Amino acid sequence: VQVVESGGGLVTPGVSLRLSCVAPGTTFSIFSVEWYRQPPGAQRAFLARTTADGRFEYSESVKGRFTVSRDNAKNAAYLEMDNLKPEDTATYYCYLGRKWWGHGAQVTVSA
C-alpha cells in the first residue's frame, strides 16, 4: 500500500495550510487515518485521527487549531492547520490503518 502526503511548504506564521494524504487503490473507507508530526531532533508525536466509523480525535496540543477530515470516494484524508506557529515546523506523516506510513511532508513556519 502506498501512502502519499502532500501540501507541505514554507509559510509565515498565522497562515493556514492543508495537508493531503492519499492511498490509491485501497479500500480507504475501512481504515482509520492518523496524522503525526516529527519536529527536528524530536520524536514523532500523534496529532489527530479520523476513524472508519466517523469519529475524530485530537491531541490536546492541536485541538481547536487543526482539523482532520476524509473523503473516502477520493481515498484521501486531510489535515487543515490554522494559525500556524513556528513550533509547528516539522515533518508531517499520515498513518493509514495503523499499518502503513507515508514518507512525510515538510512544513516550515518562519517569518
C-alpha positions in Angstrom: 0.0 0.0 0.0 1.4 3.4 -1.0 0.6 6.3 1.2 1.5 9.8 0.0 1.3 13.1 1.8 1.3 16.5 0.0 0.6 20.1 0.7 3.6 21.0 2.8 5.8 24.0 2.3 7.3 27.2 3.8 4.8 29.5 5.3 4.7 32.6 7.5 3.2 32.5 11.0 -0.6 32.9 11.2 -1.5 31.4 7.9 -3.4 28.1 7.2 -2.2 25.1 5.3 -3.9 21.9 4.3 -2.1 18.6 4.0 -3.5 15.7 2.0 -3.0 12.0 2.4 -3.9 9.7 -0.5 -3.7 5.9 -0.8 -4.7 4.9 -4.3 -6.2 1.5 -4.9 -7.1 0.9 -1.2 -10.4 0.3 0.4 -9.8 3.5 2.1 -13.2 3.7 4.0 -12.4 0.8 6.2 -9.2 2.3 7.6 -8.5 4.8 10.3 -6.2 7.6 9.3 -3.9 9.3 11.7 -1.6 12.3 11.5 1.7 12.6 13.3 4.5 15.1 13.2 8.2 14.9 14.0 10.0 18.2 14.7 13.7 18.4 14.1 15.5 16.4 16.8 12.3 15.3 18.5 10.2 12.1 18.5 7.2 11.6 16.3 4.0 12.6 18.0 0.3 11.9 17.5 -1.8 14.8 16.3 -5.2 13.7 15.1 -7.3 10.7 14.0 -10.3 10.0 11.8 -11.8 6.5 12.3 -13.7 4.3 9.9 -16.8 4.7 11.9 -16.7 8.5 11.7 -15.0 9.6 15.0 -12.5 12.3 15.3 -9.8 12.6 18.0 -7.2 15.2 18.6 -4.1 15.7 20.6 -4.5 18.5 23.2 -1.6 20.3 21.6 -3.5 21.0 18.4 -7.2 20.8 19.4 -9.1 23.8 18.1 -6.4 24.7 15.6 -6.1 21.6 13.4 -9.0 19.8 11.8 -8.8 16.3 10.3 -11.3 15.1 7.6 -11.6 12.5 5.0 -13.1 11.8 1.5 -13.4 8.1 1.1 -14.5 8.5 -2.5 -11.2 10.0 -3.3 -9.2 7.7 -1.0 -8.0 10.8 0.8 -7.7 12.4 4.1 -6.8 15.9 5.1 -5.3 17.9 7.9 -6.3 21.5 7.9 -3.9 23.6 10.1 -4.9 27.1 11.1 -2.9 29.9 12.7 0.4 28.1 12.1 3.2 28.9 14.5 7.0 28.4 14.2 6.7 25.5 16.7 4.5 23.7 14.2 7.6 23.2 12.0 8.0 19.5 11.5 7.7 16.6 9.0 4.1 15.6 9.0 3.1 11.9 8.5 0.0 10.1 7.5 -0.6 6.6 9.1 -3.2 4.5 7.4 -4.9 1.7 9.2 -2.2 1.6 11.8 -0.2 -0.3 9.3 1.2 2.0 6.6 3.2 5.2 6.9 3.7 7.8 4.3 7.1 9.4 3.6 6.1 12.7 5.1 5.5 16.3 4.1 7.7 19.1 5.4 6.1 22.1 6.9 8.2 25.0 7.9 6.7 28.0 9.6 9.0 31.0 9.6 8.9 34.8 9.4 
